Amino acid sequence: MSDGDYDYLIKFLALGDSGVGKTSFLYQYTDGKFNSKFITTVGIDFREKRVVYRSNGPDGNTGRGQRIHLQLWDTAGQERFRSLTTAFFRDAMGFLLLFDLTSEQSFLNVRNWMSQLQVHAYCENPDIVLCGNKSDLDDQRAVKEEEAKEFAEKYGIPYFETSAANGTNVNKAVDTLLDLIMKRMERNLGQKTCQQNFIRAGAKR
């Protein structure tokens, strides 16, 4: 797809504590590569990818492919950048909330990120996918899978154990979030208020 040759521009925001692997996760998704060097994100950065989304209709048939330009915003996890991060919440249509499976504290802090999302996101129940990252470091695991699943169920959000290092479930997590967004857009097509927001946040300009 050439520049401008797409049906929707959709922005996702990656959230979570510093060091959970947000930058590596997004890089793995867009480029299929892993950089083992840890570089702290300062402020906000983003990566882009073009995809074709096909939804299944009620009859089970696949509909026409929607050409999507994804902008994946990478946020700094440090407290000092929090006000800058929250300023981007309203423009994002979906959220990838990451924690580090080898750090119990990063999992405990997911509750704080959820609270901020409920305050600053474009609506009360935004689309979120929870990712327990660094699943390849199983010998260092500090968070049980059952515990994370229970948390996700409480909030009614999908949960994946991902690895930015080897790519496990990275594409699946992003594809799931995109599917949630596209289905929400279809449902809200006739609702003026929501539709205005989606046009502002997601449709091609």
MDTraj code that builds the backbone (N, CA, C; nanometers):
import mdtraj as md
import numpy as np

residues = "MET SER ASP GLY ASP TYR ASP TYR LEU ILE LYS PHE LEU ALA LEU GLY ASP SER GLY VAL GLY LYS THR SER PHE LEU TYR GLN TYR THR ASP GLY LYS PHE ASN SER LYS PHE ILE THR THR VAL GLY ILE ASP PHE ARG GLU LYS ARG VAL VAL TYR ARG SER ASN GLY PRO ASP GLY ASN THR GLY ARG GLY GLN ARG ILE HIS LEU GLN LEU TRP ASP THR ALA GLY GLN GLU ARG PHE ARG SER LEU THR THR ALA PHE PHE ARG ASP ALA MET GLY PHE LEU LEU LEU PHE ASP LEU THR SER GLU GLN SER PHE LEU ASN VAL ARG ASN TRP MET SER GLN LEU GLN VAL HIS ALA TYR CYS GLU ASN PRO ASP ILE VAL LEU CYS GLY ASN LYS SER ASP LEU ASP ASP GLN ARG ALA VAL LYS GLU GLU GLU ALA LYS GLU PHE ALA GLU LYS TYR GLY ILE PRO TYR PHE GLU THR SER ALA ALA ASN GLY THR ASN VAL ASN LYS ALA VAL ASP THR LEU LEU ASP LEU ILE MET LYS ARG MET GLU ARG ASN LEU GLY GLN LYS THR CYS GLN GLN ASN PHE ILE ARG ALA GLY ALA LYS ARG".split()
xyz = np.array([
    [0.0850, -0.1194, 0.0000],
    [0.0000, 0.0000, 0.0000],
    [0.0880, 0.1236, 0.0000],
    [0.0573, 0.2145, -0.0889],
    [0.1351, 0.3383, -0.0920],
    [0.0825, 0.4339, 0.0140],
    [0.1563, 0.5450, 0.0358],
    [0.1145, 0.6431, 0.1357],
    [-0.0255, 0.6941, 0.1050],
    [-0.1107, 0.6967, 0.2046],
    [-0.2469, 0.7479, 0.1869],
    [-0.3425, 0.6445, 0.1314],
    [-0.2911, 0.5298, 0.0879],
    [-0.3750, 0.4269, 0.0274],
    [-0.4263, 0.3302, 0.1346],
    [-0.5173, 0.3801, 0.2182],
    [-0.5723, 0.2966, 0.3249],
    [-0.7113, 0.3462, 0.3610],
    [-0.7885, 0.2609, 0.4266],
    [-0.9257, 0.2948, 0.4652],
    [-0.9327, 0.3583, 0.6029],
    [-0.8490, 0.3117, 0.6935],
    [-0.8513, 0.3638, 0.8311],
    [-0.7105, 0.3824, 0.8860],
    [-0.6956, 0.4924, 0.9582],
    [-0.5750, 0.5138, 1.0387],
    [-0.6153, 0.4835, 1.1824],
    [-0.5512, 0.3862, 1.2430],
    [-0.5866, 0.3454, 1.3791],
    [-0.4644, 0.3553, 1.4696],
    [-0.4851, 0.4198, 1.5835],
    [-0.3746, 0.4402, 1.6777],
    [-0.3913, 0.3512, 1.8006],
    [-0.2859, 0.2771, 1.8296],
    [-0.2789, 0.1960, 1.9513],
    [-0.1727, 0.2556, 2.0423],
    [-0.1957, 0.2441, 2.1716],
    [-0.0995, 0.2938, 2.2696],
    [-0.0500, 0.1762, 2.3534],
    [0.0818, 0.1620, 2.3647],
    [0.1401, 0.0584, 2.4505],
    [0.1709, 0.1203, 2.5864],
    [0.1176, 0.0580, 2.6910],
    [0.1337, 0.1106, 2.8269],
    [0.1960, 0.0063, 2.9183],
    [0.2560, 0.0548, 3.0266],
    [0.3155, -0.0357, 3.1244],
    [0.4402, 0.0267, 3.1839],
    [0.4883, -0.0335, 3.2899],
    [0.6069, 0.0189, 3.3578],
    [0.7289, 0.0204, 3.2656],
    [0.8259, 0.1014, 3.3030],
    [0.9527, 0.1052, 3.2309],
    [1.0220, -0.0307, 3.2432],
    [1.0718, -0.0820, 3.1303],
    [1.1464, -0.2078, 3.1336],
    [1.0657, -0.3337, 3.1098],
    [0.9326, -0.3202, 3.0875],
    [0.8518, -0.4418, 3.0656],
    [0.8643, -0.4941, 2.9225],
    [0.9232, -0.4123, 2.8330],
    [0.9460, -0.4587, 2.6961],
    [0.8532, -0.4006, 2.5921],
    [0.7969, -0.2819, 2.6177],
    [0.7014, -0.2215, 2.5222],
    [0.7678, -0.1926, 2.3876],
    [0.8858, -0.1302, 2.3918],
    [0.9562, -0.0947, 2.2683],
    [0.9923, -0.2200, 2.1890],
    [1.0459, -0.3205, 2.2564],
    [1.0849, -0.4461, 2.1897],
    [0.9631, -0.5184, 2.1329],
    [0.8514, -0.5144, 2.2052],
    [0.7262, -0.5766, 2.1613],
    [0.6805, -0.5139, 2.0291],
    [0.6769, -0.3805, 2.0248],
    [0.6309, -0.3113, 1.9040],
    [0.7275, -0.3334, 1.7883],
    [0.8560, -0.3343, 1.8175],
    [0.9573, -0.3567, 1.7138],
    [0.9442, -0.4981, 1.6568],
    [0.9164, -0.5941, 1.7432],
    [0.8960, -0.7323, 1.6984],
    [0.7730, -0.7397, 1.6077],
    [0.6674, -0.6659, 1.6427],
    [0.5446, -0.6676, 1.5624],
    [0.5652, -0.6034, 1.4254],
    [0.6309, -0.4877, 1.4215],
    [0.6433, -0.4156, 1.2940],
    [0.7567, -0.4676, 1.2059],
    [0.8666, -0.5151, 1.2695],
    [0.9850, -0.5526, 1.1921],
    [1.0243, -0.7000, 1.2044],
    [0.9586, -0.7712, 1.2987],
    [0.9934, -0.9117, 1.3170],
    [1.1335, -0.9327, 1.3705],
    [1.1838, -0.8330, 1.4436],
    [1.3206, -0.8412, 1.4975],
    [1.3201, -0.8103, 1.6462],
    [1.4285, -0.8521, 1.7130],
    [1.4432, -0.8248, 1.8561],
    [1.5791, -0.7624, 1.8826],
    [1.5771, -0.6500, 1.9554],
    [1.7015, -0.5851, 1.9954],
    [1.7205, -0.6096, 2.1444],
    [1.8257, -0.6822, 2.1793],
    [1.8460, -0.7186, 2.3202],
    [1.8964, -0.6022, 2.4056],
    [1.9390, -0.4934, 2.3407],
    [1.9860, -0.3777, 2.4181],
    [1.8665, -0.3007, 2.4729],
    [1.8700, -0.2710, 2.6028],
    [1.7593, -0.1974, 2.6648],
    [1.7817, -0.0475, 2.6491],
    [1.6918, 0.0166, 2.5764],
    [1.6991, 0.1623, 2.5600],
    [1.5696, 0.2202, 2.6157],
    [1.5816, 0.3057, 2.7154],
    [1.4628, 0.3652, 2.7767],
    [1.3971, 0.4631, 2.6806],
    [1.2661, 0.4484, 2.6618],
    [1.1916, 0.5434, 2.5789],
    [1.1776, 0.6739, 2.6561],
    [1.2151, 0.7835, 2.5895],
    [1.2021, 0.9154, 2.6518],
    [1.0799, 0.9827, 2.5906],
    [0.9778, 1.0046, 2.6729],
    [0.8557, 1.0680, 2.6219],
    [0.7725, 0.9703, 2.5418],
    [0.7533, 1.0024, 2.4113],
    [0.6657, 0.9219, 2.3250],
    [0.7362, 0.8928, 2.1930],
    [0.7189, 0.7720, 2.1428],
    [0.7719, 0.7351, 2.0118],
    [0.6654, 0.6494, 1.9441],
    [0.6771, 0.6257, 1.8137],
    [0.5792, 0.5346, 1.7531],
    [0.6372, 0.4596, 1.6342],
    [0.5755, 0.3455, 1.6057],
    [0.6098, 0.2650, 1.4892],
    [0.4825, 0.2480, 1.4058],
    [0.4986, 0.2097, 1.2795],
    [0.3832, 0.1984, 1.1896],
    [0.3854, 0.0661, 1.1139],
    [0.2645, 0.0215, 1.0778],
    [0.2537, -0.0999, 0.9966],
    [0.1224, -0.0967, 0.9196],
    [0.1257, -0.1439, 0.7961],
    [0.0038, -0.1550, 0.7155],
    [-0.0453, -0.2991, 0.7185],
    [-0.1736, -0.3176, 0.7441],
    [-0.2313, -0.4522, 0.7450],
    [-0.3650, -0.4500, 0.6712],
    [-0.4121, -0.5679, 0.6337],
    [-0.5459, -0.5809, 0.5749],
    [-0.6311, -0.6582, 0.6746],
    [-0.7424, -0.5979, 0.7137],
    [-0.8319, -0.6614, 0.8112],
    [-0.9548, -0.7149, 0.7393],
    [-0.9867, -0.8411, 0.7662],
    [-1.1076, -0.9024, 0.7086],
    [-1.1947, -0.9548, 0.8208],
    [-1.3189, -0.9077, 0.8254],
    [-1.4099, -0.9546, 0.9307],
    [-1.4994, -1.0649, 0.8761],
    [-1.5435, -1.1498, 0.9645],
    [-1.6382, -1.2554, 0.9265],
    [-1.7803, -1.2076, 0.9507],
    [-1.8632, -1.2169, 0.8490],
    [-2.0025, -1.1754, 0.8613],
    [-2.0840, -1.2788, 0.9368],
    [-2.2139, -1.2496, 0.9626],
    [-2.3022, -1.3418, 1.0347],
    [-2.3126, -1.4774, 0.9660],
    [-2.2962, -1.4760, 0.8334],
    [-2.3077, -1.6015, 0.7577],
    [-2.1759, -1.6794, 0.7559],
    [-2.0735, -1.6203, 0.8213],
    [-1.9441, -1.6890, 0.8266],
    [-1.8516, -1.6541, 0.7119],
    [-1.9048, -1.5791, 0.6134],
    [-1.8224, -1.5415, 0.4994],
    [-1.7333, -1.4224, 0.5333],
    [-1.6152, -1.4218, 0.4757],
    [-1.5218, -1.3120, 0.4993],
    [-1.5601, -1.1929, 0.4136],
    [-1.5647, -1.0752, 0.4762],
    [-1.6023, -0.9542, 0.4038],
    [-1.4847, -0.8957, 0.3268],
    [-1.5083, -0.7813, 0.2633],
    [-1.4026, -0.7131, 0.1891],
    [-1.2919, -0.6704, 0.2848],
    [-1.1692, -0.6826, 0.2416],
    [-1.0574, -0.6440, 0.3270],
    [-1.0519, -0.4934, 0.3482],
    [-1.0397, -0.4522, 0.4736],
    [-1.0209, -0.3106, 0.5066],
    [-0.8709, -0.2850, 0.5187],
    [-0.8232, -0.1830, 0.4483],
    [-0.6799, -0.1515, 0.4535],
    [-0.6547, -0.0607, 0.5732],
    [-0.5745, -0.1087, 0.6654],
    [-0.5514, -0.0379, 0.7915],
    [-0.4077, 0.0122, 0.8001],
    [-0.3939, 0.1391, 0.8342],
    [-0.2614, 0.1933, 0.8666],
    [-0.2551, 0.2027, 1.0188],
    [-0.1741, 0.1164, 1.0791],
    [-0.1626, 0.1130, 1.2249],
    [-0.0488, 0.2023, 1.2725],
    [-0.0798, 0.2881, 1.3668],
    [0.0243, 0.3634, 1.4368],
    [0.0306, 0.3075, 1.5784],
    [0.1461, 0.2569, 1.6161],
    [0.1627, 0.1960, 1.7480],
    [0.2505, 0.2876, 1.8320],
    [0.1873, 0.3555, 1.9259],
    [0.2574, 0.4550, 2.0069],
    [0.3215, 0.3888, 2.1277],
    [0.4474, 0.4216, 2.1459],
    [0.5290, 0.3647, 2.2534],
    [0.5476, 0.4720, 2.3606],
    [0.5056, 0.4423, 2.4822],
    [0.5095, 0.5443, 2.5877],
    [0.6166, 0.5141, 2.6916],
    [0.6681, 0.6185, 2.7510],
    [0.7652, 0.6030, 2.8593],
    [0.6927, 0.5545, 2.9843],
    [0.7527, 0.4608, 3.0549],
    [0.6870, 0.4049, 3.1731],
    [0.7139, 0.4822, 3.3007],
    [0.8146, 0.5723, 3.2959],
    [0.8516, 0.6425, 3.4193],
    [0.7467, 0.7430, 3.4630],
    [0.7374, 0.7598, 3.5924],
    [0.6404, 0.8515, 3.6535],
    [0.6564, 0.9935, 3.5999],
    [0.7809, 1.0359, 3.5741],
    [0.8032, 1.1757, 3.5323],
    [0.7443, 1.2055, 3.3947],
    [0.7149, 1.1018, 3.3172],
    [0.6547, 1.1240, 3.1858],
    [0.5039, 1.0973, 3.1864],
    [0.4469, 1.0709, 3.3042],
    [0.3077, 1.0285, 3.3126],
    [0.2098, 1.1286, 3.2520],
    [0.2316, 1.2583, 3.2778],
    [0.1385, 1.3590, 3.2238],
    [0.1455, 1.3634, 3.0715],
    [0.2645, 1.3413, 3.0162],
    [0.2808, 1.3389, 2.8708],
    [0.2099, 1.2171, 2.8125],
    [0.2243, 1.1051, 2.8801],
    [0.1601, 0.9813, 2.8353],
    [0.0082, 0.9941, 2.8341],
    [-0.0484, 1.0451, 2.9437],
    [-0.1948, 1.0538, 2.9527],
    [-0.2526, 1.1497, 2.8491],
    [-0.1720, 1.2447, 2.8033],
    [-0.2190, 1.3380, 2.7001],
    [-0.2487, 1.2645, 2.5694],
    [-0.1891, 1.1471, 2.5511],
    [-0.2085, 1.0705, 2.4279],
    [-0.3232, 0.9701, 2.4383],
    [-0.3779, 0.9527, 2.5587],
    [-0.4818, 0.8514, 2.5791],
    [-0.6047, 0.8735, 2.4915],
    [-0.6487, 0.9975, 2.4815],
    [-0.7758, 1.0241, 2.4127],
    [-0.7684, 1.0016, 2.2621],
    [-0.6493, 1.0092, 2.2056],
    [-0.6353, 0.9882, 2.0618],
    [-0.6205, 0.8410, 2.0251],
    [-0.5946, 0.7584, 2.1247],
    [-0.5746, 0.6155, 2.0971],
    [-0.7084, 0.5425, 2.0963],
    [-0.7226, 0.4479, 2.0040],
    [-0.8462, 0.3709, 1.9954],
    [-0.8366, 0.2382, 2.0689],
    [-0.7146, 0.1936, 2.0927],
    [-0.6947, 0.0669, 2.1623],
    [-0.5666, 0.0704, 2.2427],
    [-0.5581, -0.0171, 2.3425],
    [-0.4444, -0.0137, 2.4345],
    [-0.3847, -0.1524, 2.4552],
    [-0.2535, -0.1590, 2.4422],
    [-0.1781, -0.2794, 2.4750],
    [-0.1150, -0.2544, 2.6111],
    [-0.1625, -0.3241, 2.7119],
    [-0.1147, -0.3037, 2.8485],
    [-0.0190, -0.4177, 2.8838],
    [0.1084, -0.3822, 2.9005],
    [0.2114, -0.4836, 2.9211],
    [0.2656, -0.4840, 3.0639],
    [0.2967, -0.6037, 3.1109],
    [0.3752, -0.6170, 3.2335],
    [0.4806, -0.7246, 3.2085],
    [0.5763, -0.7330, 3.2978],
    [0.6886, -0.8251, 3.2846],
    [0.6622, -0.9483, 3.3718],
    [0.6555, -1.0647, 3.3094],
    [0.6274, -1.1886, 3.3834],
    [0.7340, -1.2204, 3.4882],
    [0.8515, -1.1571, 3.4762],
    [0.9578, -1.1815, 3.5747],
    [0.9593, -1.0754, 3.6849],
    [0.8630, -0.9831, 3.6795],
    [0.8572, -0.8755, 3.7798],
    [0.7169, -0.8651, 3.8389],
    [0.7023, -0.9087, 3.9625],
    [0.5708, -0.9039, 4.0266],
    [0.5222, -0.7601, 4.0415],
    [0.6154, -0.6673, 4.0672],
    [0.5771, -0.5273, 4.0855],
    [0.5136, -0.4691, 3.9596],
    [0.5674, -0.5044, 3.8438],
    [0.5108, -0.4528, 3.7179],
    [0.3683, -0.5033, 3.6986],
    [0.3400, -0.6252, 3.7485],
    [0.2038, -0.6797, 3.7409],
    [0.1123, -0.6072, 3.8393],
    [0.1597, -0.5832, 3.9606],
    [0.0800, -0.5105, 4.0603],
    [0.0465, -0.3700, 4.0105],
    [0.1397, -0.3098, 3.9355],
    [0.1186, -0.1739, 3.8851],
    [0.0196, -0.1670, 3.7690],
    [-0.0173, -0.2831, 3.7141],
    [-0.1169, -0.2860, 3.6062],
    [-0.2481, -0.2234, 3.6541],
    [-0.2793, -0.2410, 3.7806],
    [-0.4020, -0.1814, 3.8365],
    [-0.3988, -0.0290, 3.8256],
    [-0.2821, 0.0295, 3.8502],
    [-0.2686, 0.1754, 3.8381],
    [-0.2886, 0.2204, 3.6941],
    [-0.2318, 0.1436, 3.6008],
    [-0.2492, 0.1775, 3.4593],
    [-0.3961, 0.1660, 3.4185],
    [-0.4647, 0.0646, 3.4692],
    [-0.6070, 0.0483, 3.4394],
    [-0.6869, 0.1669, 3.4925],
    [-0.6539, 0.2132, 3.6117],
    [-0.7232, 0.3287, 3.6710],
    [-0.7042, 0.4521, 3.5843],
    [-0.5809, 0.4730, 3.5370],
    [-0.5534, 0.5888, 3.4516],
    [-0.6283, 0.5791, 3.3197],
    [-0.6358, 0.4578, 3.2671],
    [-0.7097, 0.4372, 3.1424],
    [-0.8561, 0.4737, 3.1584],
    [-0.9146, 0.4320, 3.2685],
    [-1.0569, 0.4585, 3.2913],
    [-1.0840, 0.6082, 3.3057],
    [-0.9843, 0.6826, 3.3501],
    [-1.0000, 0.8277, 3.3665],
    [-0.9733, 0.9025, 3.2361],
    [-0.8689, 0.8619, 3.1645],
    [-0.8211, 0.9430, 3.0522],
    [-0.8582, 0.8931, 2.9126],
    [-0.9037, 0.7684, 2.8988],
    [-0.9318, 0.7154, 2.7648],
    [-1.0560, 0.7801, 2.7048],
    [-1.0780, 0.7555, 2.5746],
    [-1.1871, 0.8209, 2.5013],
    [-1.3258, 0.7785, 2.5480],
    [-1.3358, 0.6644, 2.6168],
    [-1.4654, 0.6211, 2.6686],
    [-1.4428, 0.5405, 2.7967],
    [-1.5511, 0.5063, 2.8655],
    [-1.5385, 0.4383, 2.9949],
    [-1.4843, 0.2957, 2.9831],
    [-1.5158, 0.2296, 2.8729],
    [-1.4705, 0.0906, 2.8550],
    [-1.3905, 0.0756, 2.7263],
    [-1.2690, 0.1289, 2.7234],
    [-1.1888, 0.1200, 2.6010],
    [-1.1445, -0.0236, 2.5751],
    [-1.1046, -0.0510, 2.4519],
    [-1.0570, -0.1852, 2.4174],
    [-0.9112, -0.2003, 2.4609],
    [-0.8875, -0.3032, 2.5416],
    [-0.7551, -0.3267, 2.6002],
    [-0.7189, -0.4739, 2.5844],
    [-0.5934, -0.5002, 2.5534],
    [-0.5409, -0.6366, 2.5579],
    [-0.4251, -0.6370, 2.6569],
    [-0.4311, -0.7293, 2.7531],
    [-0.3271, -0.7407, 2.8556],
    [-0.2226, -0.8425, 2.8100],
    [-0.0953, -0.8032, 2.8196],
    [0.0132, -0.8916, 2.7772],
    [0.1142, -0.9118, 2.8893],
    [0.1334, -1.0371, 2.9274],
    [0.2421, -1.0718, 3.0194],
    [0.3634, -1.1009, 2.9337],
    [0.4568, -1.0068, 2.9276],
    [0.5701, -1.0170, 2.8352],
    [0.6886, -1.0918, 2.8982],
    [0.7823, -1.1321, 2.8117],
    [0.9037, -1.2067, 2.8505],
    [0.8709, -1.3509, 2.8915],
    [0.7763, -1.4108, 2.8186],
    [0.7388, -1.5499, 2.8481],
    [0.8533, -1.6470, 2.8188],
    [0.9531, -1.6015, 2.7426],
    [1.0687, -1.6867, 2.7125],
    [1.1586, -1.7060, 2.8355],
    [1.1445, -1.6174, 2.9354],
    [1.2267, -1.6279, 3.0571],
    [1.1502, -1.7046, 3.1654],
    [1.1037, -1.8235, 3.1294],
    [1.0149, -1.8991, 3.2185],
    [1.0811, -1.9369, 3.3516],
    [1.2120, -1.9548, 3.3500],
    [1.2819, -1.9918, 3.4736],
    [1.2891, -1.8756, 3.5729],
    [1.2581, -1.7528, 3.5224],
    [1.2595, -1.6345, 3.6103],
    [1.1180, -1.5841, 3.6416],
    [1.0182, -1.6610, 3.6029],
    [0.8788, -1.6182, 3.6183],
    [0.8456, -1.5835, 3.7633],
    [0.7775, -1.4679, 3.7801],
    [0.7365, -1.4241, 3.9141],
    [0.5851, -1.4079, 3.9239],
    [0.5166, -1.4168, 3.8078],
    [0.3706, -1.4002, 3.8041],
    [0.3080, -1.5264, 3.7452],
    [0.2183, -1.5888, 3.8197],
    [0.1521, -1.7104, 3.7719],
    [0.0523, -1.6766, 3.6615],
    [0.0426, -1.7670, 3.5638],
    [-0.0508, -1.7472, 3.4526],
    [-0.1945, -1.7366, 3.5037],
    [-0.2312, -1.8194, 3.6010],
    [-0.3679, -1.8190, 3.6553],
    [-0.4013, -1.6828, 3.7173],
    [-0.3011, -1.6251, 3.7844],
    [-0.3193, -1.4960, 3.8509],
    [-0.3488, -1.3857, 3.7489],
    [-0.2716, -1.3861, 3.6410],
    [-0.2893, -1.2854, 3.5360],
    [-0.4222, -1.3052, 3.4631],
    [-0.4570, -1.4323, 3.4376],
    [-0.5841, -1.4619, 3.3703],
    [-0.7025, -1.4167, 3.4553],
    [-0.6912, -1.4392, 3.5840],
    [-0.7971, -1.3993, 3.6772],
    [-0.8163, -1.2474, 3.6754],
    [-0.7049, -1.1749, 3.6712],
    [-0.7107, -1.0286, 3.6648],
    [-0.7794, -0.9840, 3.5352],
    [-0.7394, -1.0444, 3.4228],
    [-0.7967, -1.0090, 3.2926],
    [-0.9468, -1.0378, 3.2889],
    [-0.9868, -1.1507, 3.3450],
    [-1.1293, -1.1871, 3.3484],
    [-1.2099, -1.0873, 3.4309],
    [-1.1502, -1.0407, 3.5391],
    [-1.2169, -0.9426, 3.6255],
    [-1.2512, -0.8157, 3.5472],
    [-1.1611, -0.7765, 3.4574],
    [-1.1828, -0.6552, 3.3780],
    [-1.2447, -0.6845, 3.2414],
    [-1.2646, -0.8118, 3.2106],
    [-1.3254, -0.8498, 3.0833],
    [-1.2385, -0.8208, 2.9630],
    [-1.1077, -0.8427, 2.9777],
    [-1.0157, -0.8159, 2.8664],
    [-0.9360, -0.9420, 2.8318],
    [-0.8939, -0.9551, 2.7048],
    [-0.8143, -1.0722, 2.6655],
    [-0.6754, -1.0666, 2.7297],
    [-0.6174, -1.1853, 2.7517],
    [-0.4827, -1.1929, 2.8087],
    [-0.3954, -1.2869, 2.7263],
    [-0.2731, -1.2419, 2.6974],
    [-0.1764, -1.3249, 2.6255],
    [-0.0425, -1.3212, 2.6973],
    [0.0257, -1.4348, 2.6962],
    [0.1636, -1.4363, 2.7442],
    [0.2507, -1.4253, 2.6196],
    [0.3296, -1.3193, 2.6133],
    [0.4026, -1.2851, 2.4914],
    [0.5537, -1.2849, 2.5145],
    [0.6251, -1.2919, 2.4036],
    [0.7705, -1.2773, 2.4090],
    [0.8153, -1.1883, 2.2944],
    [0.8669, -1.0712, 2.3284],
    [0.9212, -0.9827, 2.2254],
    [1.0496, -1.0425, 2.1690],
    [1.1137, -1.1313, 2.2466],
    [1.2408, -1.1907, 2.2037],
    [1.2216, -1.2915, 2.0907],
    [1.1210, -1.3801, 2.1033],
    [1.1019, -1.4816, 1.9981],
    [0.9706, -1.4660, 1.9210],
    [0.8923, -1.3644, 1.9561],
    [0.7710, -1.3341, 1.8793],
    [0.6447, -1.4060, 1.9243],
    [0.6538, -1.4918, 2.0258],
    [0.5366, -1.5674, 2.0716],
    [0.4185, -1.4755, 2.1051],
    [0.3064, -1.4992, 2.0386],
    [0.1783, -1.4299, 2.0635],
    [0.1795, -1.2785, 2.0408],
    [0.2891, -1.2235, 1.9885],
    [0.2945, -1.0777, 1.9656],
    [0.1919, -1.0375, 1.8596],
    [0.1967, -1.1047, 1.7440],
    [0.1004, -1.0746, 1.6375],
    [-0.0423, -1.1034, 1.6822],
    [-0.0587, -1.2132, 1.7544],
    [-0.1921, -1.2540, 1.7994],
    [-0.2531, -1.1484, 1.8909],
    [-0.1727, -1.0917, 1.9804],
    [-0.2222, -0.9896, 2.0737],
    [-0.2672, -0.8641, 1.9991],
    [-0.1855, -0.8189, 1.9034],
    [-0.2202, -0.6978, 1.8276],
    [-0.3403, -0.7243, 1.7373],
    [-0.3431, -0.8410, 1.6731],
    [-0.4569, -0.8767, 1.5864],
    [-0.5873, -0.8830, 1.6659],
    [-0.5798, -0.9340, 1.7882],
    [-0.6985, -0.9414, 1.8746],
    [-0.7488, -0.8018, 1.9075],
    [-0.6567, -0.7103, 1.9369],
    [-0.6956, -0.5722, 1.9677],
    [-0.7576, -0.5054, 1.8454],
    [-0.6983, -0.5274, 1.7287],
    [-0.7533, -0.4699, 1.6055],
    [-0.8936, -0.5234, 1.5797],
    [-0.9136, -0.6521, 1.6039],
    [-1.0451, -0.7136, 1.5849],
    [-1.1492, -0.6496, 1.6775],
    [-1.1113, -0.6257, 1.8025],
    [-1.2019, -0.5603, 1.8986],
    [-1.2403, -0.4206, 1.8503],
    [-1.1415, -0.3471, 1.8005],
    [-1.1645, -0.2102, 1.7526],
    [-1.2582, -0.2095, 1.6322],
    [-1.2313, -0.2954, 1.5347],
    [-1.3120, -0.2975, 1.4133],
    [-1.4560, -0.3391, 1.4430],
    [-1.4729, -0.4337, 1.5344],
    [-1.6089, -0.4758, 1.5715],
    [-1.6814, -0.3636, 1.6458],
    [-1.6086, -0.2884, 1.7276],
    [-1.6692, -0.1746, 1.7973],
    [-1.7126, -0.0684, 1.6958],
    [-1.6312, -0.0456, 1.5948],
    [-1.6651, 0.0525, 1.4916],
    [-1.7918, 0.0111, 1.4174],
    [-1.8021, -0.1175, 1.3878],
    [-1.9220, -0.1679, 1.3187],
    [-2.0468, -0.1487, 1.4047],
    [-2.0332, -0.1788, 1.5347],
    [-2.1474, -0.1653, 1.6268],
    [-2.1904, -0.0198, 1.6423],
    [-2.0933, 0.0694, 1.6422],
    [-2.1216, 0.2103, 1.6702],
    [-2.1521, 0.2923, 1.5458],
    [-2.1621, 0.2247, 1.4330],
    [-2.1796, 0.2964, 1.3067],
    [-2.2969, 0.3929, 1.3088],
    [-2.4046, 0.3526, 1.3766],
    [-2.5229, 0.4380, 1.3780],
    [-2.5299, 0.5335, 1.4952],
    [-2.4327, 0.5275, 1.5838],
    [-2.4373, 0.6142, 1.7019],
    [-2.3493, 0.7361, 1.6793],
    [-2.4152, 0.8500, 1.6659],
    [-2.3472, 0.9721, 1.6245],
    [-2.2270, 1.0090, 1.7106],
    [-2.2439, 1.0080, 1.8437],
    [-2.1358, 1.0550, 1.9317],
    [-2.0113, 0.9706, 1.9164],
    [-2.0314, 0.8386, 1.9255],
    [-1.9172, 0.7488, 1.9144],
    [-1.8569, 0.7570, 1.7755],
    [-1.9443, 0.7651, 1.6765],
    [-1.8966, 0.7681, 1.5393],
    [-1.8089, 0.8898, 1.5161],
    [-1.8475, 1.0049, 1.5710],
    [-1.7657, 1.1251, 1.5551],
    [-1.6276, 1.1019, 1.6131],
    [-1.6231, 1.0359, 1.7285],
    [-1.4946, 1.0087, 1.7923],
    [-1.4094, 0.9163, 1.7059],
    [-1.4736, 0.8124, 1.6482],
    [-1.3970, 0.7189, 1.5679],
    [-1.3479, 0.7837, 1.4392],
    [-1.4292, 0.8738, 1.3834],
    [-1.3845, 0.9442, 1.2639],
    [-1.2625, 1.0287, 1.2985],
    [-1.2703, 1.0955, 1.4147],
    [-1.1585, 1.1808, 1.4571],
    [-1.0340, 1.0965, 1.4822],
    [-1.0551, 0.9829, 1.5509],
    [-0.9397, 0.9052, 1.5938],
    [-0.8921, 0.8056, 1.4893],
    [-0.9868, 0.7532, 1.4077],
    [-0.9472, 0.6396, 1.3272],
    [-0.9612, 0.6480, 1.1770],
    [-1.0545, 0.7252, 1.1249],
    [-1.0792, 0.7187, 0.9814],
    [-0.9754, 0.7964, 0.9030],
    [-0.9628, 0.7588, 0.7803],
    [-0.8681, 0.8259, 0.6910],
    [-0.9073, 0.9714, 0.6743],
    [-0.8096, 1.0582, 0.6840],
    [-0.8370, 1.2016, 0.6660],
    [-0.8152, 1.2396, 0.5211],
])
top = md.Topology()
chain = top.add_chain()
for i, resn in enumerate(residues, 1):
    res = top.add_residue(resn, chain, resSeq=i)
    for name in ("N", "CA", "C"):
        top.add_atom(name, md.element.get_by_symbol(name[0]), res)
traj = md.Trajectory(xyz[None], top)
